[in-house]
Amino acid sequence: MLVFLLYNNLKDIWTGSECNSCVSLGLHSLTNDTLYFMATLNQSLRCFEKFQQGNHSALCKECKTTYRGLNELYSRMEKNRTLCIDIEDSMNMTRRLWSKNFNCSFPRAENVPVIAVSSFMLFLPIIFYLSVFYGWS
């Protein structure tokens, strides 16, 4: 009974972790997607190591391209459902390094419309009161 329970628990962990997504059919090697992700991840981590001493703004600038490429690759793999728990964990750690340890970020494209609408809403009462003030006098 113990062997049966261990087998079922390991099978549940394997299935829940989506390990089949990272391993080839014969379970002999990693998939090409996984190997490419690991190579891209290692490229980003090497860049982090190279520029981590001193000012982190240099790291943010120099490693931006490799990190962005890794992020885009991860997003494509997420859409294609070719992720396993090892890749997710690696990406989580890399994102934590990028944002928390090195204080790097990307300017988001959706910030411009939000700022424009917020500015308009901020000045709307001022415009209203000025129009009422000059309209009545």
N, C-alpha and C positions, 0 to 999 in steps of 0.2 A: 504493500500500500504506500509506503514511503517513497519508493522509486516512482510510482505512478503520480503521486502528488508533486514530486520534484520535476518530473517530465512536463506535467501540465503547467506548472508555474513558469518554467523556462520557456515553454511554448507561448504562453500568454505574454511574457516579457518580449520575446522575439516578434510576435505579431503586433503588440502595442507600440513597439519602437520602430515599426516599419523597416526592419532590417533587410527585408527582401528587396527594398528599393535601392539599396547600396551594394548588394552582392549579386554577382552573376548567377545564372540559373543553376549551374552545377555547384554553387557555393565554393568555387575554387579561387575566385578573384573578385576584386571590386569592379563595379560597372565603370564605363568610360566617363559618365557624368560625375561620378564620385571622384575618380582620379583627377579629372580636370578641376573640380572644385578644390580638392586638396592642394593641387599645384598652385592655383590662384590664391588660396588662403596662405600658403607658405610664402608666396611672393609679397603679399601684404604684410605678413608678420616680419619678414626680413627687412622691409622698409621701416616698420615700426622700430625694430632693433637698431637700425642704422641711425635714425634721427631722434631716438628717445632721450639722449643726453642733452641737457641744456634747455633751450627755448622750445616749447612744444608747438609754437606757431609755425616753425620750420617743418616740423613733422606733418602738421595739418596740410601745409601747402604741398610738400613733396610727395606725400603718400595719398593725396586726395584721389588721383586717377586710379591707382591700384585698388584702393578701398571702394571706390564707386563701382569699378568693374566687378569686384567681389559681391557687392550688394546687388547689382543687377543680375548677376549669375544666380545668386540665391533666390531672387524674386522669380526668375524664369523657372528654376527648379521647383519652387513652391507651386507655381501654376501648373507645371507638368506632373506634379505629385511624384517627384523622384527624390524626395528627401527622406532621410532616416534620422534617428535621434542623434547620431554622432555628428552629422552635418549641422543640425539645428543647434546642438550644444556648442560646436565650434563657432558658429556665426554669432550666437549670443555672447560668447566670451570676447569675440573680436569687436562686436558692437559696444560692449562694456568698456573695453580698452579705448576705443575710439572716442566715445563720448564722455565717460567718467574719468578715466585716468589721464587722457591727453586733452580733454576739453575741446575736442574738435566737433564741428557740425557742418551741415550743408544748409545754405539758404534755401528755404522752401519756396517753390513757385506759387503756391496758394497764398502766401503772405501778402502779395501785392494787392489782390482784390479785397482782402480783409482789411488792410490798412486804408485803402481808398474808401470803402463803404463806411468804416469807422470814422474817418475824417469828415466825410459828408454828414454823418449823423451828429457828430460833435458840433459842427458849424450850423446845422439846421435851426436850432433854437435862436442862435444869434442872428441869423438871416431873418427869421420870423419876427423877432422883436424889433429889429431895425426897420423892417418894412412896415410894421404897425406904427412905430414911432414916427417915421417920416410920412406915412400915409395919413395920419390924423392931424398933423400940424399944418 
